[in-house]
Amino acid sequence: MWDYAALTAEAAKLGGPAALRAFYRQAGRQQGFIMGVAVGGVCMGGAMLYNMKSPRVVVIANVEPTPQSSVETPEPGVGIAPAGATPS
């Protein structure tokens, strides 16, 4: 419960009820900004630490070129329907 006398005294000090609401709204935004920066910093630091500590995987492939292509291509003109043909 709010102590009504203390609340009205604080509101009078700040300039009225609207000023009191604005004051607490601004204080909440400042606190939210500080918390946002802190959370963002922790996340960024964690990501950087993870990248520093994670093992690097280096794959060295000993691949020899194939003497012939493994892809078979059809002869020219094979598999092409004649110009006047219709699918059945």
Phi and psi restraints in degrees (range 20) as a CNS / XPLOR table:
assign (resid 1 and name C) (resid 2 and name N)
       (resid 2 and name CA) (resid 2 and name C) 1.0 -81.7 20.0 2
assign (resid 2 and name N) (resid 2 and name CA)
       (resid 2 and name C) (resid 3 and name N) 1.0 141.7 20.0 2
assign (resid 2 and name C) (resid 3 and name N)
       (resid 3 and name CA) (resid 3 and name C) 1.0 -82.9 20.0 2
assign (resid 3 and name N) (resid 3 and name CA)
       (resid 3 and name C) (resid 4 and name N) 1.0 109.4 20.0 2
assign (resid 3 and name C) (resid 4 and name N)
       (resid 4 and name CA) (resid 4 and name C) 1.0 -61.2 20.0 2
assign (resid 4 and name N) (resid 4 and name CA)
       (resid 4 and name C) (resid 5 and name N) 1.0 -37.8 20.0 2
assign (resid 4 and name C) (resid 5 and name N)
       (resid 5 and name CA) (resid 5 and name C) 1.0 -65.5 20.0 2
assign (resid 5 and name N) (resid 5 and name CA)
       (resid 5 and name C) (resid 6 and name N) 1.0 -42.5 20.0 2
assign (resid 5 and name C) (resid 6 and name N)
       (resid 6 and name CA) (resid 6 and name C) 1.0 -67.7 20.0 2
assign (resid 6 and name N) (resid 6 and name CA)
       (resid 6 and name C) (resid 7 and name N) 1.0 -37.4 20.0 2
assign (resid 6 and name C) (resid 7 and name N)
       (resid 7 and name CA) (resid 7 and name C) 1.0 -65.6 20.0 2
assign (resid 7 and name N) (resid 7 and name CA)
       (resid 7 and name C) (resid 8 and name N) 1.0 -43.2 20.0 2
assign (resid 7 and name C) (resid 8 and name N)
       (resid 8 and name CA) (resid 8 and name C) 1.0 -69.6 20.0 2
assign (resid 8 and name N) (resid 8 and name CA)
       (resid 8 and name C) (resid 9 and name N) 1.0 -34.7 20.0 2
assign (resid 8 and name C) (resid 9 and name N)
       (resid 9 and name CA) (resid 9 and name C) 1.0 -65.9 20.0 2
assign (resid 9 and name N) (resid 9 and name CA)
       (resid 9 and name C) (resid 10 and name N) 1.0 -40.9 20.0 2
assign (resid 9 and name C) (resid 10 and name N)
       (resid 10 and name CA) (resid 10 and name C) 1.0 -66.4 20.0 2
assign (resid 10 and name N) (resid 10 and name CA)
       (resid 10 and name C) (resid 11 and name N) 1.0 -40.3 20.0 2
assign (resid 10 and name C) (resid 11 and name N)
       (resid 11 and name CA) (resid 11 and name C) 1.0 -64.6 20.0 2
assign (resid 11 and name N) (resid 11 and name CA)
       (resid 11 and name C) (resid 12 and name N) 1.0 -40.1 20.0 2
assign (resid 11 and name C) (resid 12 and name N)
       (resid 12 and name CA) (resid 12 and name C) 1.0 -65.9 20.0 2
assign (resid 12 and name N) (resid 12 and name CA)
       (resid 12 and name C) (resid 13 and name N) 1.0 -37.6 20.0 2
assign (resid 12 and name C) (resid 13 and name N)
       (resid 13 and name CA) (resid 13 and name C) 1.0 -63.9 20.0 2
assign (resid 13 and name N) (resid 13 and name CA)
       (resid 13 and name C) (resid 14 and name N) 1.0 -36.7 20.0 2
assign (resid 13 and name C) (resid 14 and name N)
       (resid 14 and name CA) (resid 14 and name C) 1.0 -87.2 20.0 2
assign (resid 14 and name N) (resid 14 and name CA)
       (resid 14 and name C) (resid 15 and name N) 1.0 -15.1 20.0 2
assign (resid 14 and name C) (resid 15 and name N)
       (resid 15 and name CA) (resid 15 and name C) 1.0 116.3 20.0 2
assign (resid 15 and name N) (resid 15 and name CA)
       (resid 15 and name C) (resid 16 and name N) 1.0 13.2 20.0 2
assign (resid 15 and name C) (resid 16 and name N)
       (resid 16 and name CA) (resid 16 and name C) 1.0 123.4 20.0 2
assign (resid 16 and name N) (resid 16 and name CA)
       (resid 16 and name C) (resid 17 and name N) 1.0 176.2 20.0 2
assign (resid 16 and name C) (resid 17 and name N)
       (resid 17 and name CA) (resid 17 and name C) 1.0 -63.0 20.0 2
assign (resid 17 and name N) (resid 17 and name CA)
       (resid 17 and name C) (resid 18 and name N) 1.0 -38.9 20.0 2
assign (resid 17 and name C) (resid 18 and name N)
       (resid 18 and name CA) (resid 18 and name C) 1.0 -65.6 20.0 2
assign (resid 18 and name N) (resid 18 and name CA)
       (resid 18 and name C) (resid 19 and name N) 1.0 -39.9 20.0 2
assign (resid 18 and name C) (resid 19 and name N)
       (resid 19 and name CA) (resid 19 and name C) 1.0 -66.9 20.0 2
assign (resid 19 and name N) (resid 19 and name CA)
       (resid 19 and name C) (resid 20 and name N) 1.0 -36.0 20.0 2
assign (resid 19 and name C) (resid 20 and name N)
       (resid 20 and name CA) (resid 20 and name C) 1.0 -64.0 20.0 2
assign (resid 20 and name N) (resid 20 and name CA)
       (resid 20 and name C) (resid 21 and name N) 1.0 -44.5 20.0 2
assign (resid 20 and name C) (resid 21 and name N)
       (resid 21 and name CA) (resid 21 and name C) 1.0 -63.2 20.0 2
assign (resid 21 and name N) (resid 21 and name CA)
       (resid 21 and name C) (resid 22 and name N) 1.0 -42.4 20.0 2
assign (resid 21 and name C) (resid 22 and name N)
       (resid 22 and name CA) (resid 22 and name C) 1.0 -63.4 20.0 2
assign (resid 22 and name N) (resid 22 and name CA)
       (resid 22 and name C) (resid 23 and name N) 1.0 -39.1 20.0 2
assign (resid 22 and name C) (resid 23 and name N)
       (resid 23 and name CA) (resid 23 and name C) 1.0 -62.1 20.0 2
assign (resid 23 and name N) (resid 23 and name CA)
       (resid 23 and name C) (resid 24 and name N) 1.0 -48.0 20.0 2
assign (resid 23 and name C) (resid 24 and name N)
       (resid 24 and name CA) (resid 24 and name C) 1.0 -70.2 20.0 2
assign (resid 24 and name N) (resid 24 and name CA)
       (resid 24 and name C) (resid 25 and name N) 1.0 -32.0 20.0 2
assign (resid 24 and name C) (resid 25 and name N)
       (resid 25 and name CA) (resid 25 and name C) 1.0 -65.3 20.0 2
assign (resid 25 and name N) (resid 25 and name CA)
       (resid 25 and name C) (resid 26 and name N) 1.0 -44.1 20.0 2
assign (resid 25 and name C) (resid 26 and name N)
       (resid 26 and name CA) (resid 26 and name C) 1.0 -65.4 20.0 2
assign (resid 26 and name N) (resid 26 and name CA)
       (resid 26 and name C) (resid 27 and name N) 1.0 -40.4 20.0 2
assign (resid 26 and name C) (resid 27 and name N)
       (resid 27 and name CA) (resid 27 and name C) 1.0 -63.5 20.0 2
assign (resid 27 and name N) (resid 27 and name CA)
       (resid 27 and name C) (resid 28 and name N) 1.0 -38.3 20.0 2
assign (resid 27 and name C) (resid 28 and name N)
       (resid 28 and name CA) (resid 28 and name C) 1.0 -66.5 20.0 2
assign (resid 28 and name N) (resid 28 and name CA)
       (resid 28 and name C) (resid 29 and name N) 1.0 -38.9 20.0 2
assign (resid 28 and name C) (resid 29 and name N)
       (resid 29 and name CA) (resid 29 and name C) 1.0 -65.4 20.0 2
assign (resid 29 and name N) (resid 29 and name CA)
       (resid 29 and name C) (resid 30 and name N) 1.0 -41.4 20.0 2
assign (resid 29 and name C) (resid 30 and name N)
       (resid 30 and name CA) (resid 30 and name C) 1.0 -63.8 20.0 2
assign (resid 30 and name N) (resid 30 and name CA)
       (resid 30 and name C) (resid 31 and name N) 1.0 -43.0 20.0 2
assign (resid 30 and name C) (resid 31 and name N)
       (resid 31 and name CA) (resid 31 and name C) 1.0 -65.9 20.0 2
assign (resid 31 and name N) (resid 31 and name CA)
       (resid 31 and name C) (resid 32 and name N) 1.0 -39.4 20.0 2
assign (resid 31 and name C) (resid 32 and name N)
       (resid 32 and name CA) (resid 32 and name C) 1.0 -64.6 20.0 2
assign (resid 32 and name N) (resid 32 and name CA)
       (resid 32 and name C) (resid 33 and name N) 1.0 -37.9 20.0 2
assign (resid 32 and name C) (resid 33 and name N)
       (resid 33 and name CA) (resid 33 and name C) 1.0 -64.7 20.0 2
assign (resid 33 and name N) (resid 33 and name CA)
       (resid 33 and name C) (resid 34 and name N) 1.0 -44.3 20.0 2
assign (resid 33 and name C) (resid 34 and name N)
       (resid 34 and name CA) (resid 34 and name C) 1.0 -63.0 20.0 2
assign (resid 34 and name N) (resid 34 and name CA)
       (resid 34 and name C) (resid 35 and name N) 1.0 -43.5 20.0 2
assign (resid 34 and name C) (resid 35 and name N)
       (resid 35 and name CA) (resid 35 and name C) 1.0 -65.2 20.0 2
assign (resid 35 and name N) (resid 35 and name CA)
       (resid 35 and name C) (resid 36 and name N) 1.0 -38.9 20.0 2
assign (resid 35 and name C) (resid 36 and name N)
       (resid 36 and name CA) (resid 36 and name C) 1.0 -63.0 20.0 2
assign (resid 36 and name N) (resid 36 and name CA)
       (resid 36 and name C) (resid 37 and name N) 1.0 -42.2 20.0 2
assign (resid 36 and name C) (resid 37 and name N)
       (resid 37 and name CA) (resid 37 and name C) 1.0 -65.1 20.0 2
assign (resid 37 and name N) (resid 37 and name CA)
       (resid 37 and name C) (resid 38 and name N) 1.0 -40.3 20.0 2
assign (resid 37 and name C) (resid 38 and name N)
       (resid 38 and name CA) (resid 38 and name C) 1.0 -65.3 20.0 2
assign (resid 38 and name N) (resid 38 and name CA)
       (resid 38 and name C) (resid 39 and name N) 1.0 -45.3 20.0 2
assign (resid 38 and name C) (resid 39 and name N)
       (resid 39 and name CA) (resid 39 and name C) 1.0 -65.2 20.0 2
assign (resid 39 and name N) (resid 39 and name CA)
       (resid 39 and name C) (resid 40 and name N) 1.0 -42.0 20.0 2
assign (resid 39 and name C) (resid 40 and name N)
       (resid 40 and name CA) (resid 40 and name C) 1.0 -63.0 20.0 2
assign (resid 40 and name N) (resid 40 and name CA)
       (resid 40 and name C) (resid 41 and name N) 1.0 -39.7 20.0 2
assign (resid 40 and name C) (resid 41 and name N)
       (resid 41 and name CA) (resid 41 and name C) 1.0 -65.0 20.0 2
assign (resid 41 and name N) (resid 41 and name CA)
       (resid 41 and name C) (resid 42 and name N) 1.0 -40.6 20.0 2
assign (resid 41 and name C) (resid 42 and name N)
       (resid 42 and name CA) (resid 42 and name C) 1.0 -65.1 20.0 2
assign (resid 42 and name N) (resid 42 and name CA)
       (resid 42 and name C) (resid 43 and name N) 1.0 -42.7 20.0 2
assign (resid 42 and name C) (resid 43 and name N)
       (resid 43 and name CA) (resid 43 and name C) 1.0 -64.0 20.0 2
assign (resid 43 and name N) (resid 43 and name CA)
       (resid 43 and name C) (resid 44 and name N) 1.0 -45.0 20.0 2
assign (resid 43 and name C) (resid 44 and name N)
       (resid 44 and name CA) (resid 44 and name C) 1.0 -64.4 20.0 2
assign (resid 44 and name N) (resid 44 and name CA)
       (resid 44 and name C) (resid 45 and name N) 1.0 -42.1 20.0 2
assign (resid 44 and name C) (resid 45 and name N)
       (resid 45 and name CA) (resid 45 and name C) 1.0 -63.9 20.0 2
assign (resid 45 and name N) (resid 45 and name CA)
       (resid 45 and name C) (resid 46 and name N) 1.0 -40.4 20.0 2
assign (resid 45 and name C) (resid 46 and name N)
       (resid 46 and name CA) (resid 46 and name C) 1.0 -63.7 20.0 2
assign (resid 46 and name N) (resid 46 and name CA)
       (resid 46 and name C) (resid 47 and name N) 1.0 -41.4 20.0 2
assign (resid 46 and name C) (resid 47 and name N)
       (resid 47 and name CA) (resid 47 and name C) 1.0 -65.4 20.0 2
assign (resid 47 and name N) (resid 47 and name CA)
       (resid 47 and name C) (resid 48 and name N) 1.0 -40.6 20.0 2
assign (resid 47 and name C) (resid 48 and name N)
       (resid 48 and name CA) (resid 48 and name C) 1.0 -66.8 20.0 2
assign (resid 48 and name N) (resid 48 and name CA)
       (resid 48 and name C) (resid 49 and name N) 1.0 -41.2 20.0 2
assign (resid 48 and name C) (resid 49 and name N)
       (resid 49 and name CA) (resid 49 and name C) 1.0 -65.1 20.0 2
assign (resid 49 and name N) (resid 49 and name CA)
       (resid 49 and name C) (resid 50 and name N) 1.0 -41.2 20.0 2
assign (resid 49 and name C) (resid 50 and name N)
       (resid 50 and name CA) (resid 50 and name C) 1.0 -60.4 20.0 2
assign (resid 50 and name N) (resid 50 and name CA)
       (resid 50 and name C) (resid 51 and name N) 1.0 -44.3 20.0 2
assign (resid 50 and name C) (resid 51 and name N)
       (resid 51 and name CA) (resid 51 and name C) 1.0 -66.4 20.0 2
assign (resid 51 and name N) (resid 51 and name CA)
       (resid 51 and name C) (resid 52 and name N) 1.0 -32.6 20.0 2
assign (resid 51 and name C) (resid 52 and name N)
       (resid 52 and name CA) (resid 52 and name C) 1.0 -73.6 20.0 2
assign (resid 52 and name N) (resid 52 and name CA)
       (resid 52 and name C) (resid 53 and name N) 1.0 -37.6 20.0 2
assign (resid 52 and name C) (resid 53 and name N)
       (resid 53 and name CA) (resid 53 and name C) 1.0 -92.2 20.0 2
assign (resid 53 and name N) (resid 53 and name CA)
       (resid 53 and name C) (resid 54 and name N) 1.0 -17.8 20.0 2
assign (resid 53 and name C) (resid 54 and name N)
       (resid 54 and name CA) (resid 54 and name C) 1.0 -72.2 20.0 2
assign (resid 54 and name N) (resid 54 and name CA)
       (resid 54 and name C) (resid 55 and name N) 1.0 140.4 20.0 2
assign (resid 54 and name C) (resid 55 and name N)
       (resid 55 and name CA) (resid 55 and name C) 1.0 -70.3 20.0 2
assign (resid 55 and name N) (resid 55 and name CA)
       (resid 55 and name C) (resid 56 and name N) 1.0 142.4 20.0 2
assign (resid 55 and name C) (resid 56 and name N)
       (resid 56 and name CA) (resid 56 and name C) 1.0 -87.4 20.0 2
assign (resid 56 and name N) (resid 56 and name CA)
       (resid 56 and name C) (resid 57 and name N) 1.0 131.1 20.0 2
assign (resid 56 and name C) (resid 57 and name N)
       (resid 57 and name CA) (resid 57 and name C) 1.0 -101.0 20.0 2
assign (resid 57 and name N) (resid 57 and name CA)
       (resid 57 and name C) (resid 58 and name N) 1.0 117.1 20.0 2
assign (resid 57 and name C) (resid 58 and name N)
       (resid 58 and name CA) (resid 58 and name C) 1.0 -111.8 20.0 2
assign (resid 58 and name N) (resid 58 and name CA)
       (resid 58 and name C) (resid 59 and name N) 1.0 119.9 20.0 2
assign (resid 58 and name C) (resid 59 and name N)
       (resid 59 and name CA) (resid 59 and name C) 1.0 -106.2 20.0 2
assign (resid 59 and name N) (resid 59 and name CA)
       (resid 59 and name C) (resid 60 and name N) 1.0 118.4 20.0 2
assign (resid 59 and name C) (resid 60 and name N)
       (resid 60 and name CA) (resid 60 and name C) 1.0 -109.7 20.0 2
assign (resid 60 and name N) (resid 60 and name CA)
       (resid 60 and name C) (resid 61 and name N) 1.0 110.4 20.0 2
assign (resid 60 and name C) (resid 61 and name N)
       (resid 61 and name CA) (resid 61 and name C) 1.0 -95.9 20.0 2
assign (resid 61 and name N) (resid 61 and name CA)
       (resid 61 and name C) (resid 62 and name N) 1.0 129.3 20.0 2
assign (resid 61 and name C) (resid 62 and name N)
       (resid 62 and name CA) (resid 62 and name C) 1.0 -98.5 20.0 2
assign (resid 62 and name N) (resid 62 and name CA)
       (resid 62 and name C) (resid 63 and name N) 1.0 80.5 20.0 2
assign (resid 62 and name C) (resid 63 and name N)
       (resid 63 and name CA) (resid 63 and name C) 1.0 -103.0 20.0 2
assign (resid 63 and name N) (resid 63 and name CA)
       (resid 63 and name C) (resid 64 and name N) 1.0 125.6 20.0 2
assign (resid 63 and name C) (resid 64 and name N)
       (resid 64 and name CA) (resid 64 and name C) 1.0 -97.8 20.0 2
assign (resid 64 and name N) (resid 64 and name CA)
       (resid 64 and name C) (resid 65 and name N) 1.0 139.8 20.0 2
assign (resid 64 and name C) (resid 65 and name N)
       (resid 65 and name CA) (resid 65 and name C) 1.0 -67.3 20.0 2
assign (resid 65 and name N) (resid 65 and name CA)
       (resid 65 and name C) (resid 66 and name N) 1.0 142.3 20.0 2
assign (resid 65 and name C) (resid 66 and name N)
       (resid 66 and name CA) (resid 66 and name C) 1.0 -75.9 20.0 2
assign (resid 66 and name N) (resid 66 and name CA)
       (resid 66 and name C) (resid 67 and name N) 1.0 141.5 20.0 2
assign (resid 66 and name C) (resid 67 and name N)
       (resid 67 and name CA) (resid 67 and name C) 1.0 -68.2 20.0 2
assign (resid 67 and name N) (resid 67 and name CA)
       (resid 67 and name C) (resid 68 and name N) 1.0 -31.3 20.0 2
assign (resid 67 and name C) (resid 68 and name N)
       (resid 68 and name CA) (resid 68 and name C) 1.0 -129.2 20.0 2
assign (resid 68 and name N) (resid 68 and name CA)
       (resid 68 and name C) (resid 69 and name N) 1.0 157.7 20.0 2
assign (resid 68 and name C) (resid 69 and name N)
       (resid 69 and name CA) (resid 69 and name C) 1.0 -69.8 20.0 2
assign (resid 69 and name N) (resid 69 and name CA)
       (resid 69 and name C) (resid 70 and name N) 1.0 138.5 20.0 2
assign (resid 69 and name C) (resid 70 and name N)
       (resid 70 and name CA) (resid 70 and name C) 1.0 -86.7 20.0 2
assign (resid 70 and name N) (resid 70 and name CA)
       (resid 70 and name C) (resid 71 and name N) 1.0 -2.4 20.0 2
assign (resid 70 and name C) (resid 71 and name N)
       (resid 71 and name CA) (resid 71 and name C) 1.0 -95.7 20.0 2
assign (resid 71 and name N) (resid 71 and name CA)
       (resid 71 and name C) (resid 72 and name N) 1.0 124.8 20.0 2
assign (resid 71 and name C) (resid 72 and name N)
       (resid 72 and name CA) (resid 72 and name C) 1.0 -92.5 20.0 2
assign (resid 72 and name N) (resid 72 and name CA)
       (resid 72 and name C) (resid 73 and name N) 1.0 130.2 20.0 2
assign (resid 72 and name C) (resid 73 and name N)
       (resid 73 and name CA) (resid 73 and name C) 1.0 -107.4 20.0 2
assign (resid 73 and name N) (resid 73 and name CA)
       (resid 73 and name C) (resid 74 and name N) 1.0 142.2 20.0 2
assign (resid 73 and name C) (resid 74 and name N)
       (resid 74 and name CA) (resid 74 and name C) 1.0 -72.1 20.0 2
assign (resid 74 and name N) (resid 74 and name CA)
       (resid 74 and name C) (resid 75 and name N) 1.0 161.8 20.0 2
assign (resid 74 and name C) (resid 75 and name N)
       (resid 75 and name CA) (resid 75 and name C) 1.0 -64.7 20.0 2
assign (resid 75 and name N) (resid 75 and name CA)
       (resid 75 and name C) (resid 76 and name N) 1.0 153.1 20.0 2
assign (resid 75 and name C) (resid 76 and name N)
       (resid 76 and name CA) (resid 76 and name C) 1.0 -60.5 20.0 2
assign (resid 76 and name N) (resid 76 and name CA)
       (resid 76 and name C) (resid 77 and name N) 1.0 129.9 20.0 2
assign (resid 76 and name C) (resid 77 and name N)
       (resid 77 and name CA) (resid 77 and name C) 1.0 90.6 20.0 2
assign (resid 77 and name N) (resid 77 and name CA)
       (resid 77 and name C) (resid 78 and name N) 1.0 -10.9 20.0 2
assign (resid 77 and name C) (resid 78 and name N)
       (resid 78 and name CA) (resid 78 and name C) 1.0 -83.0 20.0 2
assign (resid 78 and name N) (resid 78 and name CA)
       (resid 78 and name C) (resid 79 and name N) 1.0 133.4 20.0 2
assign (resid 78 and name C) (resid 79 and name N)
       (resid 79 and name CA) (resid 79 and name C) 1.0 87.1 20.0 2
assign (resid 79 and name N) (resid 79 and name CA)
       (resid 79 and name C) (resid 80 and name N) 1.0 2.6 20.0 2
assign (resid 79 and name C) (resid 80 and name N)
       (resid 80 and name CA) (resid 80 and name C) 1.0 -102.3 20.0 2
assign (resid 80 and name N) (resid 80 and name CA)
       (resid 80 and name C) (resid 81 and name N) 1.0 127.8 20.0 2
assign (resid 80 and name C) (resid 81 and name N)
       (resid 81 and name CA) (resid 81 and name C) 1.0 -72.7 20.0 2
assign (resid 81 and name N) (resid 81 and name CA)
       (resid 81 and name C) (resid 82 and name N) 1.0 146.2 20.0 2
assign (resid 81 and name C) (resid 82 and name N)
       (resid 82 and name CA) (resid 82 and name C) 1.0 -61.0 20.0 2
assign (resid 82 and name N) (resid 82 and name CA)
       (resid 82 and name C) (resid 83 and name N) 1.0 159.0 20.0 2
assign (resid 82 and name C) (resid 83 and name N)
       (resid 83 and name CA) (resid 83 and name C) 1.0 -62.1 20.0 2
assign (resid 83 and name N) (resid 83 and name CA)
       (resid 83 and name C) (resid 84 and name N) 1.0 -35.4 20.0 2
assign (resid 83 and name C) (resid 84 and name N)
       (resid 84 and name CA) (resid 84 and name C) 1.0 -94.5 20.0 2
assign (resid 84 and name N) (resid 84 and name CA)
       (resid 84 and name C) (resid 85 and name N) 1.0 0.6 20.0 2
assign (resid 84 and name C) (resid 85 and name N)
       (resid 85 and name CA) (resid 85 and name C) 1.0 -76.5 20.0 2
assign (resid 85 and name N) (resid 85 and name CA)
       (resid 85 and name C) (resid 86 and name N) 1.0 144.5 20.0 2
assign (resid 85 and name C) (resid 86 and name N)
       (resid 86 and name CA) (resid 86 and name C) 1.0 -115.9 20.0 2
assign (resid 86 and name N) (resid 86 and name CA)
       (resid 86 and name C) (resid 87 and name N) 1.0 146.1 20.0 2
assign (resid 86 and name C) (resid 87 and name N)
       (resid 87 and name CA) (resid 87 and name C) 1.0 -66.6 20.0 2
assign (resid 87 and name N) (resid 87 and name CA)
       (resid 87 and name C) (resid 88 and name N) 1.0 142.5 20.0 2
